[in-house]
Amino acid sequence: MWSQHVPNIRSWEYKALVWQDGDTPVMFISDVFDWDANSAVLRDVPMLEGGIYSLNVAVYFGEGYAYSEYVIFEWSSVVAK
């Protein structure tokens, strides 16, 4: 008899990853967040003004992982008004 697999979502976790892109010097930062997080903050990420970076968020679970599209952006410490 077959029974449906019920995932234990409490064992899931999110991982936010940021790394350099293009000619920007090598940098890789990641951090893990609880499965039920509504938001996440990566603190003290050493980005260079004008550097090009890639951001990705993945969910990890017992059978593997799934990831979002890569978001490529240019870092500016100036906040648009």
Secondary structure, 3 states (H helix, E strand, C coil): CCCCCCCCHHHCEEEEEEEECCCCCCCEEEEEEECCCCCCCCCCCCCCCCCEEEEEEEEEECCEEEECCCEEEECCCCCCC
